[in-house]
């Protein structure tokens, strides 16, 4: 009976999202707000997007308008705009052209502290866009070597003309600039790491904290760099008192092939202070997961340690006072059953009214058979009180279509409703909603759409950690 009720709830949610004013119907009824704008007849199907361009014209035009407006007058929410652009830039070469032009303008102004400037350098470099090389050469030759964003972006560039510039900065008397440049040289395969290890003891605590967020967090997401980085990271870890930042430094080292931090974490989990063993056991699991991903082997079993809010906050790379729940959702993504009680507590109150409860509901619906939460996500997407959460709720609903408790017919209706909902989100005044809509469309157009499997539906995940940090929080590292 419970299974039947769950399926009925999922079917009801599909009908709700499909027939709501913001969603349109699965049969193709136009959106209420979309009717205000001239549209081509429904019979005239849109041509398929080219694989290289996964951002459609209305969304791209919206982002370009926001970037132009930010250049004329810096908005209060520039971090959110930069994060949204950072999330969708890989989908669109055309948008990256506009982003490159905006970055060049900010470079001429010397606006190295602007979030849009950091977004441009990082996004273009990580996408290996041809504009990145010239922009980086100009940025690195400016005051303070263009800031940490330029030094971080240089780690991802393969332009040989950057080599002499980075070598010159690495000889700087300012230890933090020299370290950032030498780290980029190690990442580019141009240094054996000896100078990096010599510079590490000179790094002040304030610079080390900034480096963790601005230089090392991007390297955690990137391909492994040379093992020469190991000795310098060992020095920085020895001075680090914050466990979350220690973990970031350790993950970069483990990806580079240095398993010393993994051995240390395992040792502390078994014989360290009793009060810290639980935290170190989670650190050891996270490093084992990183090592497995770097070597292409099977991931370790999810941890059995039960998380708490205090424990999760300690394991975030952000300050503990921010109560960031990143590590909880890392456990949830790995399918850890031990994370379920905390997820249940976070999603207990409906309507779902914040980012954390939406993410918890998505994982419970997708991975733990809570099909009843599909309707809660649909309600949040259709009638949420906070406009800035609607796009995220639609993305959560897209991901929840992979729930084992949602059969193919219901999931198909949900997917149609989600796709229709993105039409309205493109016109939202909140740029984050536009970004989530673009990512959902890109997931379908890029070959990551839904496919039936074992009575359920597997869809490309959209609401993952990195785009969440960029779009919702404006953390553009």
N, C-alpha and C positions, 0 to 999 in steps of 0.2 A: 504493500500500500504506500509506503514512504517513497519508493522509487517512482510509482505512478504519479504521486503528488508532485514530486520534484520535476518530472517530465512535463506535467501540466503547467507548473510554474514557468518552466523554460519556454514552453509554447506560448504561454500568456505574455511573457516578456518579449518574445519575438513579435507577437501581434502588437504589443504596446509600442515598441520602438518603431515598428514599421508604420503604424497608423497615427503616431503622435504628430503634433503640428510642426515639430522640428525635424522630423525624419522623413516624411513622405511614405508611400506604401511600397511594398515589394513589387507591385505591378507598375510602378513608375509615376505615381501621382506627383505633381510638382510641389516643391516646398512652398509654404505660405510666404516666407520672406523672399524666396527666389522669384516669386511671381512679380515682385516689384521691379525686377530687372529684365530687360528684353532677352529672350533666349531663343535659340534655334529650335525648330520643331523637334519633338521627341523622336520622330521617325528618322530624322537625319542623324545617324550614329556618328559619334566622334571618331576620328581616325585614331588608331592605336599610337601610343606614345613611343618614340624611339627609345631604345634601351639606355642610351646615354643621357636622355632627358626625361626624368621621371617626375618632374614638377610641372603641372599644367599651367597654362598661361595666366588664368585669373590669380592663382596663388603666387606665381612669380611676380606678377605686377604688384600685388599687395606688398610683398617683401621689398621690392624696389622702391615703392612709395615711402615705406617706413624708413628705409635707409636714407633716402634723399631728405626726408623731413628731419632725421637725426643730425644730418650734416649741417642743416640750416640752424637748428636750435636743439641743443642737447636735451633729450627727454629725461624725466626723473626715473623712468623705468628702462633705461638703456641696457642694463644687465639682462633683463628679460628679453629684450629685442635681440641682443647679441647672442644669447643662448638659443633662441628660436632659429635665428639665421644659421648658427653653428650646426644645429641639428639637421636642417634641410639642405645645407650647401652641398653635401655629397650627391644629392639627387639631381642637381642642375648645373651643368657647365655655364648656362646663360646667366644664372644668378651669381655664379662665382665671378663672372666678368664684371658685373655691377659691384660686387663686393670688393674686387681688386681696385676698381676706380675709387671707391670710397676710402679704402685703406691708403691709397696714394695721397688723397687729399689730407687725411689725418696725419700722414707722415710729413707732408710739407708744413703743416701747422705745428709739428712737434708735439702732438697730442698723444703721447705714449701711455697716458693713464686712462684713456678712453676704452671702455669695454668693446666697442665696435672695432677699434684698432687691433686689440688682442684677438678678437674673433676672426678678423680678416687674415692676419698672419698665420694663425694656427690652422684655420680651415683650409686655406689655399695650400699651405705646406703639406699638411696631412693628406690632401687629395692629390698631391703631386701636380698641382696646376702650374702651367707654364708661366703664369704671372708671378709666382711666389719667389723665384730666384732674384729678379730685379728688385722686388720690394724688400727682400731680406738683405740684399747687399746695401741698399740705401739705409735701412733701419740699423743694421749693425755698425755702420760708419757714423751714426749720429751719437749724440750725447747718451751716456749710460748704456751704450751698445743697443739702443732701441728698447731697453727694458727686458724683463724676464720673458715676456711673450716672444720677443724676437729670438732670444737664446734658446727657448724651448722649441720654437718652430724650426730653428736651424738643425736641431737633432733629427728632424724628419726629411730635411732637404738633401738631395744628392748632387747639388750644383757644385762642381769642382772649384768655381771661382770664389766660393765662400771660404775655402781652406786658408789662404793667407790672412783673411780678415779675422777668422776665429783664432788663428795662431797668435795674432797681434793682441787680441783681447785677453787671451790666456796668459799673457805676460803682464797684464795690468796689475797695479799695486792694490787695487780694490779686490780683495779676496773673493767676494761673492760673485763679481763679474768674471774674474778669472776662472772660478770653479764652473760657472754656467757654460762658459765657452769651451773649457776643456771637457766637460761632460758631453757637449755636442760633438766634439772631435772624437771622443771614444765611441759615441753612438754611430758616427759616420765611418768608423773604422780607420781613423787617421792618427790615433794615439794609443800607446800601450798602457795608459793609465797611471804611469809613475808620477807625473805631475799632479794628477787628480788626487792621489793618495797623500801627496805632500801638502796640498791645499786644504784638505778636509779638516785637519785640526785647527785651522785658522778661522773657520766659519763660526760667526756669532750665533747665539740661540735665535735671535729674531730673524736672521737671514736663513737659518736652517728651517724654521717653521714655514717661512715663505717659499723656500725651495721645494719643500715637500709637496705643497699644493701646486705650485706653478711649473716645476720641472719634473718631479718624479711621478705624480699621479698620471700625467699623459703617457709616461713610459710604461706604466703598469698595463695600460690598454694597448700598447704598441707591440710590434714584434720584438723578440729578445735582442738585446744588444750584446756587445762583446763582454766576455768574462773579466776583462781588465778592470771593470767598474767595481769588482768585489771588494778589494782592500779599502777603497775610499768609503764605500757604504758601511763597511764594518766599523770604521772610525765614527761615522755619523750616528750609527745605531747605538754605539757605546755611550754617546752623549745624550741620547734621546730618552726622555722620561715619559712621553705620551705613547701609550701602547698602539694607538691607531696609526700614528705617524711611523712608529717603529715597524709596523706591519707593511706600510707602503714601501719603505726602504728595503725591507726584507724581500718583498715580492719582486722588486726590480732585480735584486741580487740572485734570487732563485731562478728567475727567467733567464738570467745570464749564465746559469750553470753552477752557481755557488750555493751549495746546500748547507753551508754553515749555519745560517739562521734557522733552517728547518730542524737541524739537529738540536740547536739551542732551545727552540720552542718545545720540542718533544721532551727534552730533559727537564725544563721548568714545569711542564705539565705533570710530570711524574714525581719530581723531587723538590720542586720549588716551594715557596710559601703556600700554605694550605689555602689562604684566602684568594690566591691568584691562579690556582691550578685550573679552574674552569676557564678563565680567560685565555690562558696559554694553550689549553687543549683546542680551543676554537682557532687560535692563531696557527697552531700546528696543522689543523685540518685545512685552513685557507691556503697555507703555503704548499701543502701536499696537492691541493687542487691546482694551484698555479704551476707547480712542477709537472703535473700530469698533462696539463694543457700545452705547456711548452715542448714537452717531449712527444706529444701525440699518443699518449697511452690512456688506458681506462681511468676515469676519475675515481677518486677514493670514495668510500661509503660516506653518506652524509653524517654529520656529527650527532651524537646522542645527547650532548650537553644541552640542557634547557636554558634558553636565553632569558635575560631580564632586561628591563629598560636601562638600568645602570651599566650592565655588562655590554650591551649593544652600543651605548654611547661611548664607552671606553675604546671600542674597536673601530670607531669611525676616524677618518683622517681629518675631520672637522673638529673644532674645539668641543670638548665634552659638554659644555654648557648649552650647546645647540641641540642636544638630544637627537642627533641624526640617527635614523634607523636603517642606514644603508646595509649594515652587516646582517640584520634580521632578514632582509629581502634577498641577500646573497644566500642565506641558508634556505629560504623558501624556494628560490630558483633551483637549488640543488635537490629539492624534494625532501628536506629534513623533516621527519615527523615531530621531532622535538620542538620545532618552531610553531607547530599548529596551535598549541594553547595560547600563545601570545598573539598570533594572528586572529584567533577567535575573539580574544578580548578586544582587539583594536576594531574589529568589524561588528561588534555586538550591537552598537547603537545605530538605528536607522531613523531618518535618512542618513546616508553616508555623507558626512559634511566636511571632510578634509582629505588631504593627499594620502595620509597614512592609512586611513580606513578604506579608501578606494583601492589602494594597492593590496591591502590585506584581503579584501573581498575578492579581488581578481584571482589571487593565488588559491584561496579557499575554493572558489568556484571551479577553477581550472584543474587543480591537482588533488583536491580533497573531497570531491563529490558534492560540494555545497551548491547544487543547481538552484536552490532558492535565492541565492545571492545574485543570480543573473538579473532578477527583477529589481533588486535594490540598485544594481549598477545602471539598469535602464532608467529607473526613476531619477537617479543622480544626473544622468545625461540629458533627460528630457526636461526636468523641472528643478534642477539644482539651484539653490539660492545664490551661490557664488559663481558668477560667470566664468571666472578664471579656472574653474574646475571642470567645466562641461567637456572641453576637448579631451582632457585626461580621462574622464569617465567614459567617453566614447572609445578611446584607445583601450581602456581596461575591458570594455565589453567586447571589442575585437579580439583581444587575447583570450578572453574567457570562452570564446567560441570553440576552443580546443578542449573544453571540459568533457571528461568521460561520461558525465551525466547528461550531456546534451546530444541528442541524436542528430543524424545528418539533416532531416527535414527542418527541425527547429533551428539548428545552427545555420542552415541556409537562409532562413527567414531573418535571423539575427544579422547575418552578414549583409543582406540586402538593406536592412534598416540602418546599419552602421554606414554603409556606403552612401545612402541617401542623406544621412545626418551630416556627412562631411560637406555636402553642398552648402548647407547653412553655415557651418563653422568657417568656411572660407570667407564669409562676409562678416564674421564676428569682429567687434572692436578690440577684442583681446588677442594680441598677436600669438600668444601661446596656443590658443584654440586653432588658429590657422596652421601652426606648425604640426600639431597632432593630426589634423585632417590631411595634411600633405604627406606625413609619414605613413598613415593608413593607406592612402592611395598608392604611394610608392611601394608599400609592401605587396599590394596586389598586382600592380603593374610590373614589378620587378621579378615576377616568377615565384614570389613567396606567398601566393594566395592560398586559399583553403583547399584541402584535398581530403576526401573521405578515407578513413582508416579505422578498421575494427569497430564499425558502428558509431564512431565519433568523428570529429572533424579537427584536423590539425591546421593551424593557421600560423603565419609568420608573426612572431611576437613583436610588438611595437613598444609597449610600456616597459622597457628595460632600464637599467640603472643610469646609463650615460645620458640618453635623451631626457630622462626625468630630471637629472641634475641641471642640465642645460636649460630646459624649457621652463620648468616650474620654479626653480630656485635661482636661475641666472648665474650658476657656477660654471664659468666658461673655460675651466682649465683643460 
